[in-house]
Amino acid sequence: MKNQTTSDRAFRTVVAALACAMPLAVRAAAVNPAQAASPCTYVGRLMDAEHVGFDANRVAEIAAYDDATGKKVAESKTFFNADSRRNYALRIPMASKRVSGALVPGATVRIEVTEPNGTVWTGLVVDKNAEIGGPGSVKEVDIVLAECTNEYDLDDYLLDDLYWEWYYSEYGPLRVPGATFNPLDDHDGDGISTRREVLSGTDPFNPDDKFSILSFKQAGQESAEKDVLSFSCRPGRAYSLEVTDSLDQPNWKQKEFSRNESGTPVNYIAIPASGSGAETPKVYLLPEVGKRAFFRIKSE
């Protein structure tokens, strides 16, 4: 399924969700040093309607505007880092008081995204009321380029594609009289909802195609010095490791892992949007000393 967004529908609403963040330097408007304060940084993951992240081969421009005056206050471009889920950062200039080219805490900004094909998306970042935080703060915001007027929080055009794919599939009414469509259902019976499969990049109407852990080897097996697991992945997605000490009342928390036997810790594996869906990353688990642990891979 492809995102059917085209440049003739030039202005869209930016839909955003909270995410983890890390500040990075980008260009920003100049501020009088006597009045300047540390910037408020917007960071996160920019994705298309199918939740495929932008990477080095598909670079989008992101700008922030003072919502009160319409003046551009910051601009940046997307980037790609294989060890981070984040692919954009905007440093919003701050000041001790309202001056030209700078904002104060409580002000609102409008985020505008320009895709490589020229399509422009504009609107308020949905981060509560999109207020600027205090100097030096970080706003953790994911941006999904989508039009969502349905209850499933899926792009309207993507949802329409999904419906017709289901309709003509072996799970639709042509093969199963009385069948109904609901993206929250697991239509192919593989244990993962249709909506979750779409956002993970797997085929929701093929029970053999799902995001899963492919193998697990404990330390000592086949000369492995660390516990290691491998899992399937899809282009443009990011993956993290979570751990809990119980499955009865699980309390999943993100955990560092390693991409190599050296044990260098990282928090994410990001797959380029132009990468191969056949890639099978290995994750070396850092030890959970002195207690039982259960692990899972999370797709974002």
Secondary structure by P-SEA (a helix, b strand, c coil): ccccccccccbbbbbbbbbbbbbbbbbbbbcccccccccbbbbbbbbccccccccccbbbbbbbcccccccccbbbbbbbbccccccbbbbbbbccccccccccccbbbbbbbbcccbbbbbcccccccccccccccccbbbbbbccccccccccaaaaaaaaaaaaacccccccccbbbbbcccccccccccaaaaaaaccccccccccccccccccccccccccbbbbbbbbcccccbbbbbccccccbbbbbbbbcccccccccbbbbbccccccbbbbbbbcccccccbbbbbbcc
